[in-house]
Structure formats: structure tokens, C-alpha cells
Amino acid sequence: MSIFVRMTQTLGRQRLLSHRFYCIAASGSKEHIEGLVKKDPIVVFMKGVPEKPMCGFSNAVVQILRMHGVDKYASYNVLEDEDLRQGIKDFSNWPTIPQVYMNSEFVGGCDILIQMHQEGELIEELKKLGIRSVLLDADNNKE
Amino acid sequence: MAQYPSVEYLQEKLREGLSAEYVKILDISDSGCIGGKYKALIVAKKFEGKTLVQRHRLVNSCLEEELKGPIHAFSMKTFTPEQWEDRQISS
């Protein structure tokens, strides 16, 4: 922050503006997004935040993960970052939000996550990340 | 609602573009949304041996233009003819 403040003082207003534009543009860049999907085992690009999704499809992804007891994942709100919103679509070559990444790999959007959940595939994917779905324990209790 | 692609148009485009055996689309647009909202069931031999992501990519590229613009939401289920038959029997 202090570097930023110093920069604004020395470089003046014109430079500050261009610096800001640079920051905004960078959030949608391939390098930046690559960094985001590699940083955490599960990454969700969504509308809104997990505590307050702003779209039914994003909400569905959050709820499915919650059903499996998954609440530790990185989420990025594309409504707060127009450049990321377009950038992630280009990066994944996928036209819609939400988008889910596991182990740096694109898993899919809302429909795919729902289908994976219904067919038990999601439990297996989570296992690969070392996460035990709580649905497994729920099944055991029934038996 | 006329500015959004019609269900018939989308069905025909997918049937042709994917050589799909069966395509059924429902228009689920509501007044709270900007743009058309659709739900699709697509059965195609082309999906054989493909992951869900690959299947969805095929559909997305077939509707590339529409998804960029007038379509706000497009939710889909994809099956191979065999999967679809199994599903009919088991349900």
C-alpha cells in the first residue's frame, strides 16, 4: 500500500490512472487466472459469494459442495470484476458462470456438477483431492 | 420475447449441428431475467466416449452465437442413445 501511495505522489494523476487500468486488465489475463486455479485445490468462479450467491446457478454449486461438507474453497465473485468475468470465460473456453476447478483442472459448470453429484462421481473427484464427502458418512448411518 | 431464439429454432440447430437423435428444449424465461432462459435434453450418438465437459463443449460451440448474445441461461442434460434407453427402462 505504501508503495502505491508513494507512486501516486510522485507520478501524478495521469500515471495513477494508467496504473489502475493495468491492474484491472491483469485480473482477466491468462497468467493471473492460471495462478488462481493453481493456488487452491477447489476454485469456484461465481456470481456473488458463497454466503450470498447472486444467481441460482452459482447458488446450486455452493449448495452441492455444502452437501458434501465442502466449505473450504476459493471463490471469486465475477460480478465485482468485469475483466475476470470475461477472462475466465476465455480461459476455460466456457460461455457461462459458475465455473468449478479442482486440482487446477476445469470440472464444469452448474449442470455438470449437478450430474456428477447425482451419479456419485463428485464423491470420487473429492477423494482425489483428499476430501472425504460427508455424504459417505450419511450413507453409512443409514445402513 | 420475440427477440430471443425460439425453441423450434434452437432444437433444429442442435439436431442438425450435432446430428442428434433427440432434442427437447423448454423455454423457462421469466420476467426477472434479461435474456432467454432454456432447459435442454439432448440425446446424440456423437456423445459416445465423451466426458460431460466435452459433451457440453460440443453443444456450446453449436450455439456459440446465441450463447454470446440473446441466451442468458442454457442448462442441459446430455445422453448417448444407449444411456437414454437405460434411463427409460430404469425409471
gemmi code that builds the backbone of each chain (N, CA, C; Angstrom):
import gemmi

chains = {
    "A": [
        ("MET", (0.834, -1.210, 0.000), (0.000, 0.000, 0.000), (0.860, 1.247, 0.000)),
        ("SER", (1.930, 1.245, 0.839), (2.746, 2.453, 0.949), (3.443, 2.746, -0.384)),
        ("ILE", (3.825, 1.686, -1.074), (4.460, 1.883, -2.375), (3.467, 2.536, -3.331)),
        ("PHE", (2.272, 2.080, -3.230), (1.217, 2.605, -4.093), (0.987, 4.089, -3.825)),
        ("VAL", (0.939, 4.413, -2.542), (0.720, 5.814, -2.165), (1.877, 6.681, -2.658)),
        ("ARG", (3.093, 6.152, -2.472), (4.255, 6.907, -2.914), (4.215, 7.128, -4.426)),
        ("MET", (3.812, 6.090, -5.114), (3.724, 6.190, -6.578), (2.766, 7.284, -7.007)),
        ("THR", (1.620, 7.319, -6.325), (0.621, 8.313, -6.731), (1.170, 9.715, -6.497)),
        ("GLN", (1.971, 9.852, -5.432), (2.501, 11.188, -5.126), (3.520, 11.627, -6.161)),
        ("THR", (4.362, 10.695, -6.558), (5.448, 11.083, -7.451), (5.030, 11.088, -8.922)),
        ("LEU", (4.179, 10.182, -9.282), (3.878, 10.063, -10.705), (2.698, 10.919, -11.145)),
        ("GLY", (1.935, 11.357, -10.185), (0.824, 12.222, -10.548), (-0.383, 11.458, -11.051)),
        ("ARG", (-1.372, 12.230, -11.375), (-2.675, 11.663, -11.647), (-2.722, 10.803, -12.916)),
        ("GLN", (-2.083, 11.287, -13.952), (-2.130, 10.587, -15.234), (-1.625, 9.158, -15.094)),
        ("ARG", (-0.502, 9.032, -14.455), (0.119, 7.730, -14.274), (-0.745, 6.829, -13.386)),
        ("LEU", (-1.326, 7.451, -12.378), (-2.158, 6.677, -11.453), (-3.287, 6.008, -12.231)),
        ("LEU", (-3.896, 6.748, -13.120), (-4.996, 6.210, -13.904), (-4.532, 5.016, -14.739)),
        ("SER", (-3.395, 5.184, -15.394), (-2.929, 4.095, -16.253), (-2.547, 2.885, -15.391)),
        ("HIS", (-2.038, 3.153, -14.210), (-1.687, 2.053, -13.314), (-2.935, 1.280, -12.916)),
        ("ARG", (-3.984, 2.021, -12.654), (-5.252, 1.383, -12.290), (-5.771, 0.518, -13.423)),
        ("PHE", (-5.710, 1.062, -14.624), (-6.189, 0.300, -15.777), (-5.392, -0.987, -15.917)),
        ("TYR", (-4.119, -0.881, -15.655), (-3.259, -2.039, -15.771), (-3.718, -3.115, -14.779)),
        ("CYS", (-4.008, -2.688, -13.556), (-4.457, -3.631, -12.521), (-5.742, -4.327, -12.940)),
        ("ILE", (-6.685, -3.553, -13.444), (-7.976, -4.119, -13.830), (-7.788, -5.110, -14.977)),
        ("ALA", (-6.999, -4.713, -15.956), (-6.812, -5.572, -17.121), (-6.141, -6.883, -16.720)),
        ("ALA", (-5.260, -6.828, -15.737), (-4.478, -8.009, -15.393), (-5.316, -9.106, -14.761)),
        ("SER", (-6.421, -8.762, -14.110), (-7.177, -9.781, -13.388), (-7.825, -10.786, -14.331)),
        ("GLY", (-7.986, -10.415, -15.595), (-8.589, -11.341, -16.543), (-7.564, -12.030, -17.427)),
        ("SER", (-6.283, -11.764, -17.157), (-5.240, -12.326, -18.015), (-5.054, -13.818, -17.747)),
        ("LYS", (-4.533, -14.494, -18.747), (-4.313, -15.932, -18.662), (-3.396, -16.253, -17.474)),
        ("GLU", (-2.337, -15.469, -17.311), (-1.358, -15.727, -16.249), (-2.011, -15.591, -14.885)),
        ("HIS", (-2.800, -14.544, -14.734), (-3.442, -14.301, -13.438), (-4.402, -15.442, -13.097)),
        ("ILE", (-5.238, -15.820, -14.054), (-6.236, -16.864, -13.795), (-5.554, -18.211, -13.556)),
        ("GLU", (-4.507, -18.471, -14.303), (-3.743, -19.697, -14.104), (-3.252, -19.774, -12.655)),
        ("GLY", (-2.775, -18.625, -12.158), (-2.332, -18.546, -10.771), (-3.465, -18.857, -9.799)),
        ("LEU", (-4.654, -18.338, -10.090), (-5.800, -18.538, -9.194), (-6.202, -20.008, -9.131)),
        ("VAL", (-6.262, -20.672, -10.287), (-6.739, -22.062, -10.284), (-5.691, -23.020, -9.719)),
        ("LYS", (-4.433, -22.581, -9.717), (-3.372, -23.438, -9.176), (-3.202, -23.257, -7.671)),
        ("LYS", (-3.671, -22.104, -7.178), (-3.407, -21.741, -5.787), (-4.172, -22.624, -4.795)),
        ("ASP", (-5.391, -23.022, -5.148), (-6.231, -23.777, -4.215), (-6.759, -25.046, -4.880)),
        ("PRO", (-6.977, -26.106, -4.065), (-7.460, -27.362, -4.639), (-8.831, -27.229, -5.295)),
        ("ILE", (-9.715, -26.428, -4.707), (-11.028, -26.198, -5.317), (-11.219, -24.699, -5.509)),
        ("VAL", (-11.546, -24.321, -6.719), (-11.757, -22.901, -7.014), (-13.102, -22.747, -7.739)),
        ("VAL", (-13.906, -21.804, -7.263), (-15.204, -21.552, -7.889), (-15.265, -20.092, -8.350)),
        ("PHE", (-15.532, -19.914, -9.622), (-15.794, -18.575, -10.153), (-17.309, -18.435, -10.222)),
        ("MET", (-17.833, -17.466, -9.513), (-19.293, -17.409, -9.363), (-19.810, -15.977, -9.338)),
        ("LYS", (-21.148, -15.876, -9.373), (-21.780, -14.570, -9.196), (-22.175, -14.452, -7.741)),
        ("GLY", (-21.602, -13.467, -7.065), (-21.825, -13.329, -5.631), (-20.777, -14.096, -4.853)),
        ("VAL", (-21.043, -14.290, -3.583), (-20.111, -15.007, -2.698), (-20.856, -16.211, -2.105)),
        ("PRO", (-20.109, -17.232, -1.625), (-20.786, -18.423, -1.094), (-21.856, -18.096, -0.041)),
        ("GLU", (-21.625, -17.080, 0.765), (-22.599, -16.712, 1.796), (-23.832, -16.050, 1.179)),
        ("LYS", (-23.640, -15.481, -0.005), (-24.763, -14.795, -0.654), (-24.613, -14.864, -2.176)),
        ("PRO", (-24.922, -16.031, -2.753), (-24.839, -16.148, -4.215), (-25.878, -15.245, -4.882)),
        ("MET", (-25.513, -14.664, -6.027), (-26.394, -13.708, -6.694), (-27.062, -14.308, -7.929)),
        ("CYS", (-27.011, -15.620, -8.042), (-27.614, -16.269, -9.207), (-27.932, -17.708, -8.825)),
        ("GLY", (-29.027, -18.219, -9.346), (-29.471, -19.563, -8.989), (-28.455, -20.649, -9.312)),
        ("PHE", (-27.745, -20.467, -10.431), (-26.796, -21.495, -10.846), (-25.567, -21.494, -9.936)),
        ("SER", (-25.113, -20.305, -9.579), (-23.997, -20.215, -8.647), (-24.410, -20.774, -7.289)),
        ("ASN", (-25.632, -20.476, -6.904), (-26.153, -20.984, -5.633), (-26.173, -22.517, -5.632)),
        ("ALA", (-26.571, -23.112, -6.754), (-26.636, -24.572, -6.836), (-25.259, -25.190, -6.594)),
        ("VAL", (-24.230, -24.593, -7.167), (-22.874, -25.114, -6.974), (-22.469, -25.037, -5.506)),
        ("VAL", (-22.754, -23.914, -4.880), (-22.425, -23.730, -3.467), (-23.157, -24.773, -2.611)),
        ("GLN", (-24.445, -24.980, -2.918), (-25.250, -25.919, -2.125), (-24.766, -27.358, -2.293)),
        ("ILE", (-24.389, -27.720, -3.515), (-23.898, -29.084, -3.741), (-22.614, -29.312, -2.950)),
        ("LEU", (-21.697, -28.362, -3.044), (-20.448, -28.512, -2.293), (-20.749, -28.613, -0.797)),
        ("ARG", (-21.689, -27.809, -0.335), (-22.053, -27.813, 1.081), (-22.611, -29.188, 1.493)),
        ("MET", (-23.431, -29.777, 0.613), (-23.999, -31.094, 0.903), (-22.918, -32.127, 1.142)),
        ("HIS", (-21.786, -31.937, 0.448), (-20.683, -32.884, 0.598), (-19.746, -32.465, 1.732)),
        ("GLY", (-20.136, -31.427, 2.444), (-19.329, -30.961, 3.572), (-18.131, -30.128, 3.154)),
        ("VAL", (-18.148, -29.677, 1.913), (-17.016, -28.882, 1.414), (-17.324, -27.404, 1.608)),
        ("ASP", (-16.608, -26.786, 2.540), (-16.795, -25.344, 2.700), (-15.482, -24.579, 2.584)),
        ("LYS", (-14.404, -25.355, 2.404), (-13.123, -24.666, 2.225), (-12.753, -24.699, 0.747)),
        ("TYR", (-13.028, -23.616, 0.084), (-12.616, -23.483, -1.306), (-12.470, -22.009, -1.623)),
        ("ALA", (-11.684, -21.745, -2.652), (-11.504, -20.353, -3.047), (-12.656, -19.978, -3.967)),
        ("SER", (-13.235, -18.803, -3.736), (-14.283, -18.356, -4.648), (-13.995, -16.936, -5.097)),
        ("TYR", (-14.314, -16.682, -6.343), (-14.099, -15.346, -6.907), (-15.408, -14.834, -7.486)),
        ("ASN", (-15.768, -13.655, -7.056), (-17.021, -13.041, -7.476), (-16.813, -12.265, -8.779)),
        ("VAL", (-17.328, -12.807, -9.869), (-17.106, -12.157, -11.163), (-17.933, -10.881, -11.322)),
        ("LEU", (-18.956, -10.725, -10.480), (-19.759, -9.500, -10.566), (-18.969, -8.289, -10.081)),
        ("GLU", (-17.913, -8.571, -9.320), (-17.095, -7.461, -8.824), (-15.907, -7.185, -9.722)),
        ("ASP", (-15.772, -7.959, -10.777), (-14.585, -7.817, -11.615), (-14.936, -8.192, -13.059)),
        ("GLU", (-15.295, -7.186, -13.812), (-15.750, -7.405, -15.190), (-14.665, -8.073, -16.028)),
        ("ASP", (-13.424, -7.733, -15.756), (-12.334, -8.297, -16.545), (-12.152, -9.789, -16.252)),
        ("LEU", (-12.312, -10.151, -15.006), (-12.237, -11.565, -14.626), (-13.425, -12.327, -15.218)),
        ("ARG", (-14.576, -11.671, -15.224), (-15.798, -12.282, -15.749), (-15.616, -12.728, -17.196)),
        ("GLN", (-15.014, -11.866, -18.020), (-14.747, -12.228, -19.412), (-13.524, -13.136, -19.491)),
        ("GLY", (-12.535, -12.821, -18.659), (-11.261, -13.562, -18.702), (-11.438, -15.047, -18.424)),
        ("ILE", (-12.289, -15.371, -17.450), (-12.445, -16.782, -17.086), (-13.194, -17.534, -18.191)),
        ("LYS", (-14.098, -16.837, -18.875), (-14.813, -17.480, -19.999), (-13.833, -17.833, -21.119)),
        ("ASP", (-12.925, -16.910, -21.396), (-11.924, -17.156, -22.430), (-10.952, -18.248, -21.986)),
        ("PHE", (-10.533, -18.151, -20.740), (-9.541, -19.083, -20.201), (-10.040, -20.528, -20.283)),
        ("SER", (-11.283, -20.733, -19.860), (-11.845, -22.090, -19.842), (-12.486, -22.468, -21.170)),
        ("ASN", (-12.623, -21.500, -22.065), (-13.407, -21.688, -23.281), (-14.783, -22.226, -22.909)),
        ("TRP", (-15.421, -21.513, -22.021), (-16.719, -21.921, -21.457), (-17.573, -20.670, -21.325)),
        ("PRO", (-18.786, -20.675, -21.885), (-19.502, -19.399, -22.018), (-20.229, -18.910, -20.767)),
        ("THR", (-20.317, -19.753, -19.738), (-21.171, -19.372, -18.610), (-20.454, -19.415, -17.264)),
        ("ILE", (-21.066, -18.747, -16.305), (-20.643, -18.732, -14.905), (-21.763, -19.440, -14.133)),
        ("PRO", (-21.552, -20.249, -13.161), (-20.293, -20.545, -12.448), (-19.376, -21.515, -13.193)),
        ("GLN", (-18.135, -21.536, -12.756), (-17.157, -22.490, -13.247), (-16.377, -23.050, -12.060)),
        ("VAL", (-16.216, -24.365, -12.075), (-15.540, -25.020, -10.957), (-14.231, -25.649, -11.436)),
        ("TYR", (-13.177, -25.410, -10.674), (-11.874, -26.038, -10.933), (-11.490, -26.914, -9.751)),
        ("MET", (-10.975, -28.110, -10.040), (-10.414, -28.963, -8.996), (-9.048, -29.417, -9.459)),
        ("ASN", (-8.068, -29.319, -8.566), (-6.696, -29.709, -8.924), (-6.231, -29.004, -10.188)),
        ("SER", (-6.554, -27.731, -10.299), (-6.184, -26.889, -11.449), (-6.873, -27.288, -12.742)),
        ("GLU", (-7.799, -28.244, -12.665), (-8.473, -28.678, -13.888), (-9.927, -28.236, -13.918)),
        ("PHE", (-10.367, -27.843, -15.089), (-11.744, -27.408, -15.251), (-12.689, -28.609, -15.113)),
        ("VAL", (-13.609, -28.523, -14.177), (-14.546, -29.620, -13.920), (-15.859, -29.391, -14.672)),
        ("GLY", (-16.310, -28.151, -14.683), (-17.540, -27.850, -15.392), (-18.314, -26.730, -14.740)),
        ("GLY", (-19.536, -26.553, -15.230), (-20.433, -25.547, -14.673), (-21.466, -26.211, -13.781)),
        ("CYS", (-22.570, -25.519, -13.605), (-23.615, -25.976, -12.693), (-24.219, -27.329, -13.107)),
        ("ASP", (-24.588, -27.458, -14.387), (-25.209, -28.710, -14.859), (-24.316, -29.911, -14.604)),
        ("ILE", (-23.047, -29.749, -14.913), (-22.113, -30.865, -14.788), (-21.934, -31.235, -13.316)),
        ("LEU", (-21.846, -30.230, -12.464), (-21.687, -30.522, -11.034), (-22.920, -31.247, -10.488)),
        ("ILE", (-24.091, -30.829, -10.949), (-25.323, -31.498, -10.512), (-25.308, -32.961, -10.967)),
        ("GLN", (-24.959, -33.173, -12.219), (-24.950, -34.539, -12.740), (-23.883, -35.396, -12.035)),
        ("MET", (-22.727, -34.804, -11.783), (-21.676, -35.538, -11.063), (-22.143, -35.909, -9.660)),
        ("HIS", (-22.883, -34.999, -9.065), (-23.421, -35.246, -7.727), (-24.431, -36.397, -7.784)),
        ("GLN", (-25.322, -36.345, -8.770), (-26.379, -37.359, -8.879), (-25.811, -38.742, -9.172)),
        ("GLU", (-24.713, -38.778, -9.904), (-24.175, -40.081, -10.309), (-23.052, -40.569, -9.400)),
        ("GLY", (-22.827, -39.842, -8.298), (-21.820, -40.284, -7.330), (-20.390, -39.971, -7.731)),
        ("GLU", (-20.242, -39.319, -8.880), (-18.908, -39.035, -9.390), (-18.182, -37.971, -8.566)),
        ("LEU", (-18.970, -37.091, -7.987), (-18.370, -35.989, -7.233), (-17.617, -36.510, -6.007)),
        ("ILE", (-18.170, -37.551, -5.392), (-17.511, -38.166, -4.236), (-16.109, -38.639, -4.634)),
        ("GLU", (-16.027, -39.228, -5.832), (-14.742, -39.739, -6.322), (-13.770, -38.594, -6.610)),
        ("GLU", (-14.287, -37.535, -7.214), (-13.432, -36.383, -7.527), (-12.877, -35.755, -6.252)),
        ("LEU", (-13.729, -35.677, -5.239), (-13.291, -35.090, -3.969), (-12.233, -35.982, -3.312)),
        ("LYS", (-12.429, -37.285, -3.460), (-11.480, -38.245, -2.895), (-10.085, -37.999, -3.466)),
        ("LYS", (-10.037, -37.699, -4.760), (-8.755, -37.428, -5.424), (-8.041, -36.232, -4.793)),
        ("LEU", (-8.840, -35.338, -4.211), (-8.259, -34.154, -3.568), (-7.989, -34.410, -2.087)),
        ("GLY", (-8.258, -35.635, -1.651), (-8.063, -35.967, -0.240), (-9.197, -35.471, 0.637)),
        ("ILE", (-10.350, -35.224, 0.005), (-11.504, -34.747, 0.774), (-12.538, -35.863, 0.842)),
        ("ARG", (-12.966, -36.188, 2.066), (-13.979, -37.222, 2.223), (-15.348, -36.557, 2.291)),
        ("SER", (-16.191, -36.879, 1.318), (-17.538, -36.297, 1.298), (-18.315, -36.756, 2.525)),
        ("VAL", (-19.004, -35.847, 3.171), (-19.790, -36.224, 4.351), (-20.998, -37.074, 3.953)),
        ("LEU", (-21.332, -37.085, 2.678), (-22.446, -37.924, 2.215), (-22.119, -39.406, 2.400)),
        ("LEU", (-20.837, -39.739, 2.363), (-20.428, -41.124, 2.600), (-20.809, -41.556, 4.009)),
        ("ASP", (-20.589, -40.686, 4.949), (-20.922, -40.992, 6.350), (-22.431, -41.054, 6.537)),
        ("ALA", (-23.132, -40.191, 5.841), (-24.592, -40.196, 5.924), (-25.133, -41.532, 5.430)),
        ("ASP", (-24.520, -42.054, 4.344), (-24.946, -43.352, 3.804), (-24.699, -44.464, 4.808)),
        ("ASN", (-23.539, -44.421, 5.457), (-23.190, -45.462, 6.424), (-24.163, -45.487, 7.587)),
        ("ASN", (-24.587, -44.315, 8.005), (-25.510, -44.235, 9.131), (-26.840, -44.905, 8.821)),
        ("LYS", (-27.198, -44.846, 7.545), (-28.477, -45.427, 7.133), (-28.439, -46.946, 7.188)),
        ("GLU", (-27.247, -47.486, 6.907), (-27.143, -48.947, 6.781), (-27.292, -49.651, 8.122)),
    ],
    "B": [
        ("MET", (-40.809, -11.067, -26.232), (-39.965, -12.250, -26.177), (-39.443, -12.636, -27.562)),
        ("ALA", (-39.938, -11.933, -28.581), (-39.630, -12.346, -29.952), (-38.150, -12.227, -30.271)),
        ("GLN", (-37.418, -11.384, -29.530), (-36.007, -11.194, -29.866), (-35.134, -12.375, -29.424)),
        ("TYR", (-35.672, -13.279, -28.612), (-34.898, -14.445, -28.209), (-35.129, -15.577, -29.200)),
        ("PRO", (-34.111, -16.415, -29.372), (-34.287, -17.520, -30.305), (-35.442, -18.427, -29.862)),
        ("SER", (-36.202, -18.897, -30.830), (-37.349, -19.743, -30.484), (-36.870, -21.154, -30.167)),
        ("VAL", (-37.697, -21.839, -29.409), (-37.405, -23.215, -29.040), (-37.205, -24.067, -30.301)),
        ("GLU", (-38.079, -23.851, -31.296), (-38.012, -24.622, -32.535), (-36.685, -24.379, -33.261)),
        ("TYR", (-36.273, -23.123, -33.292), (-35.020, -22.772, -33.957), (-33.832, -23.462, -33.276)),
        ("LEU", (-33.804, -23.408, -31.963), (-32.688, -23.997, -31.214), (-32.674, -25.517, -31.362)),
        ("GLN", (-33.853, -26.102, -31.308), (-33.939, -27.560, -31.442), (-33.405, -28.003, -32.803)),
        ("GLU", (-33.827, -27.267, -33.838), (-33.419, -27.615, -35.201), (-31.901, -27.442, -35.352)),
        ("LYS", (-31.383, -26.366, -34.792), (-29.950, -26.086, -34.918), (-29.127, -27.189, -34.246)),
        ("LEU", (-29.567, -27.613, -33.079), (-28.838, -28.654, -32.347), (-28.996, -30.008, -33.047)),
        ("ARG", (-30.217, -30.282, -33.515), (-30.463, -31.561, -34.165), (-29.546, -31.698, -35.381)),
        ("GLU", (-29.423, -30.592, -36.118), (-28.604, -30.619, -37.314), (-27.111, -30.598, -36.975)),
        ("GLY", (-26.738, -29.649, -36.108), (-25.323, -29.433, -35.792), (-24.676, -30.626, -35.105)),
        ("LEU", (-25.446, -31.351, -34.314), (-24.881, -32.477, -33.559), (-25.325, -33.817, -34.134)),
        ("SER", (-26.058, -33.783, -35.210), (-26.737, -34.982, -35.734), (-27.401, -35.717, -34.568)),
        ("ALA", (-28.101, -34.944, -33.754), (-28.684, -35.509, -32.534), (-29.920, -36.352, -32.844)),
        ("GLU", (-30.053, -37.421, -32.082), (-31.205, -38.306, -32.239), (-32.462, -37.635, -31.698)),
        ("TYR", (-32.280, -36.921, -30.600), (-33.442, -36.320, -29.950), (-33.038, -35.032, -29.238)),
        ("VAL", (-33.795, -33.983, -29.468), (-33.545, -32.718, -28.769), (-34.872, -32.167, -28.279)),
        ("LYS", (-34.913, -31.866, -27.016), (-36.128, -31.247, -26.474), (-35.701, -30.029, -25.660)),
        ("ILE", (-36.268, -28.889, -26.004), (-35.900, -27.667, -25.287), (-37.142, -27.044, -24.661)),
        ("LEU", (-36.972, -26.580, -23.452), (-38.060, -25.849, -22.787), (-37.622, -24.412, -22.587)),
        ("ASP", (-38.512, -23.495, -22.873), (-38.243, -22.085, -22.609), (-38.678, -21.801, -21.178)),
        ("ILE", (-37.708, -21.486, -20.334), (-38.059, -21.224, -18.929), (-37.761, -19.771, -18.560)),
        ("SER", (-37.839, -18.903, -19.583), (-37.610, -17.469, -19.352), (-38.629, -16.932, -18.350)),
        ("ASP", (-38.176, -16.024, -17.538), (-39.109, -15.369, -16.623), (-38.864, -13.871, -16.651)),
        ("SER", (-39.806, -13.141, -16.124), (-39.732, -11.682, -16.234), (-38.557, -11.105, -15.439)),
        ("GLY", (-38.054, -11.871, -14.492), (-36.958, -11.367, -13.660), (-35.603, -11.411, -14.346)),
        ("CYS", (-35.558, -11.990, -15.543), (-34.271, -12.182, -16.204), (-34.170, -11.400, -17.492)),
        ("ILE", (-32.948, -10.959, -17.780), (-32.686, -10.323, -19.059), (-32.159, -11.420, -19.968)),
        ("GLY", (-32.826, -11.630, -21.085), (-32.369, -12.669, -21.994), (-33.128, -13.962, -21.810)),
        ("GLY", (-33.038, -14.834, -22.803), (-33.794, -16.083, -22.751), (-33.149, -17.120, -21.847)),
        ("LYS", (-34.007, -17.912, -21.244), (-33.549, -18.959, -20.338), (-34.118, -20.284, -20.843)),
        ("TYR", (-33.252, -21.273, -21.024), (-33.713, -22.531, -21.616), (-33.180, -23.728, -20.847)),
        ("LYS", (-33.899, -24.826, -21.015), (-33.513, -26.097, -20.437), (-33.539, -27.100, -21.582)),
        ("ALA", (-32.482, -27.879, -21.729), (-32.425, -28.768, -22.884), (-32.092, -30.199, -22.510)),
        ("LEU", (-32.697, -31.111, -23.267), (-32.354, -32.524, -23.187), (-31.857, -32.920, -24.569)),
        ("ILE", (-30.641, -33.431, -24.624), (-30.049, -33.748, -25.921), (-29.532, -35.189, -25.910)),
        ("VAL", (-30.011, -35.965, -26.860), (-29.551, -37.345, -26.999), (-28.827, -37.454, -28.336)),
        ("ALA", (-27.550, -37.798, -28.300), (-26.780, -37.860, -29.544), (-25.725, -38.960, -29.489)),
        ("LYS", (-25.605, -39.647, -30.601), (-24.595, -40.692, -30.721), (-23.195, -40.078, -30.606)),
        ("LYS", (-23.100, -38.829, -31.045), (-21.832, -38.104, -31.005), (-21.234, -38.017, -29.595)),
        ("PHE", (-22.072, -38.161, -28.569), (-21.606, -38.018, -27.190), (-20.869, -39.266, -26.692)),
        ("GLU", (-20.957, -40.320, -27.456), (-20.341, -41.579, -27.009), (-18.848, -41.409, -26.758)),
        ("GLY", (-18.391, -41.926, -25.615), (-16.970, -41.869, -25.279), (-16.487, -40.487, -24.887)),
        ("LYS", (-17.426, -39.566, -24.673), (-17.021, -38.201, -24.315), (-17.396, -37.873, -22.873)),
        ("THR", (-16.551, -37.105, -22.214), (-16.854, -36.665, -20.852), (-17.957, -35.610, -20.900)),
        ("LEU", (-18.504, -35.308, -19.723), (-19.554, -34.286, -19.658), (-19.051, -32.952, -20.193)),
        ("VAL", (-17.823, -32.604, -19.805), (-17.278, -31.321, -20.265), (-17.177, -31.316, -21.790)),
        ("GLN", (-16.714, -32.419, -22.362), (-16.580, -32.478, -23.823), (-17.952, -32.398, -24.502)),
        ("ARG", (-18.941, -33.055, -23.919), (-20.294, -33.010, -24.489), (-20.852, -31.584, -24.449)),
        ("HIS", (-20.683, -30.948, -23.293), (-21.201, -29.588, -23.168), (-20.482, -28.649, -24.124)),
        ("ARG", (-19.187, -28.904, -24.323), (-18.437, -28.061, -25.262), (-18.991, -28.196, -26.681)),
        ("LEU", (-19.359, -29.416, -27.067), (-19.943, -29.622, -28.389), (-21.221, -28.799, -28.546)),
        ("VAL", (-22.066, -28.865, -27.514), (-23.326, -28.116, -27.560), (-23.046, -26.616, -27.579)),
        ("ASN", (-22.139, -26.189, -26.700), (-21.813, -24.764, -26.625), (-21.301, -24.227, -27.950)),
        ("SER", (-20.472, -25.019, -28.634), (-19.910, -24.495, -29.881), (-20.977, -24.471, -30.971)),
        ("CYS", (-21.937, -25.376, -30.879), (-23.038, -25.370, -31.841), (-23.897, -24.108, -31.668)),
        ("LEU", (-24.021, -23.657, -30.432), (-24.848, -22.469, -30.151), (-23.991, -21.256, -29.779)),
        ("GLU", (-22.785, -21.228, -30.314), (-21.825, -20.188, -29.919), (-22.408, -18.774, -30.028)),
        ("GLU", (-22.982, -18.480, -31.184), (-23.513, -17.131, -31.420), (-24.622, -16.776, -30.431)),
        ("GLU", (-25.533, -17.711, -30.256), (-26.687, -17.468, -29.377), (-26.259, -17.304, -27.924)),
        ("LEU", (-25.259, -18.086, -27.515), (-24.822, -18.019, -26.116), (-24.110, -16.700, -25.813)),
        ("LYS", (-23.507, -16.126, -26.838), (-22.810, -14.847, -26.645), (-23.807, -13.734, -26.410)),
        ("GLY", (-24.953, -13.837, -27.068), (-25.894, -12.731, -27.026), (-27.192, -13.018, -26.306)),
        ("PRO", (-28.199, -13.441, -27.098), (-29.568, -13.447, -26.580), (-29.851, -14.502, -25.507)),
        ("ILE", (-29.041, -15.564, -25.449), (-29.314, -16.586, -24.433), (-28.663, -16.189, -23.119)),
        ("HIS", (-29.481, -16.108, -22.103), (-28.968, -15.717, -20.790), (-28.558, -16.954, -19.997)),
        ("ALA", (-29.348, -17.999, -20.115), (-29.037, -19.219, -19.371), (-29.457, -20.425, -20.191)),
        ("PHE", (-28.583, -21.406, -20.249), (-28.873, -22.601, -21.028), (-28.410, -23.804, -20.220)),
        ("SER", (-29.367, -24.487, -19.635), (-28.989, -25.638, -18.821), (-29.298, -26.899, -19.625)),
        ("MET", (-28.415, -27.892, -19.529), (-28.605, -29.055, -20.408), (-28.285, -30.382, -19.741)),
        ("LYS", (-28.950, -31.406, -20.264), (-28.620, -32.782, -19.912), (-28.266, -33.488, -21.201)),
        ("THR", (-27.163, -34.220, -21.166), (-26.686, -34.860, -22.389), (-26.595, -36.367, -22.196)),
        ("PHE", (-27.110, -37.109, -23.158), (-27.067, -38.569, -23.090), (-26.700, -39.154, -24.442)),
        ("THR", (-26.098, -40.323, -24.417), (-25.953, -41.103, -25.639), (-27.261, -41.883, -25.787)),
        ("PRO", (-27.581, -42.345, -26.995), (-28.824, -43.106, -27.172), (-28.914, -44.276, -26.183)),
        ("GLU", (-27.786, -44.925, -25.955), (-27.764, -46.068, -25.044), (-28.099, -45.652, -23.611)),
        ("GLN", (-27.449, -44.582, -23.162), (-27.717, -44.069, -21.811), (-29.178, -43.680, -21.657)),
        ("TRP", (-29.708, -43.099, -22.706), (-31.088, -42.632, -22.667), (-32.061, -43.807, -22.566)),
        ("GLU", (-31.763, -44.861, -23.307), (-32.587, -46.062, -23.246), (-32.553, -46.677, -21.844)),
        ("ASP", (-31.341, -46.819, -21.314), (-31.195, -47.382, -19.961), (-32.021, -46.590, -18.968)),
        ("ARG", (-31.986, -45.287, -19.132), (-32.689, -44.411, -18.221), (-34.202, -44.606, -18.317)),
        ("GLN", (-34.684, -44.806, -19.554), (-36.113, -45.017, -19.752), (-36.576, -46.287, -19.038)),
        ("ILE", (-35.727, -47.308, -19.119), (-36.086, -48.593, -18.520), (-36.054, -48.510, -16.997)),
        ("SER", (-34.984, -47.904, -16.475), (-34.807, -47.917, -15.022), (-35.755, -46.971, -14.292)),
        ("SER", (-36.284, -45.982, -15.001), (-37.128, -45.021, -14.283), (-38.606, -45.400, -14.344)),
    ],
}
model = gemmi.Model(1)
for chain_id, residues in chains.items():
    chain = gemmi.Chain(chain_id)
    for i, (resn, *xyz) in enumerate(residues, 1):
        res = gemmi.Residue()
        res.name, res.seqid = resn, gemmi.SeqId(i, " ")
        for name, pos in zip(("N", "CA", "C"), xyz):
            atom = gemmi.Atom()
            atom.name, atom.element = name, gemmi.Element(name[0])
            atom.pos, atom.b_iso = gemmi.Position(*pos), 0.0
            res.add_atom(atom)
        chain.add_residue(res)
    model.add_chain(chain)
structure = gemmi.Structure()
structure.add_model(model)
structure.setup_entities()
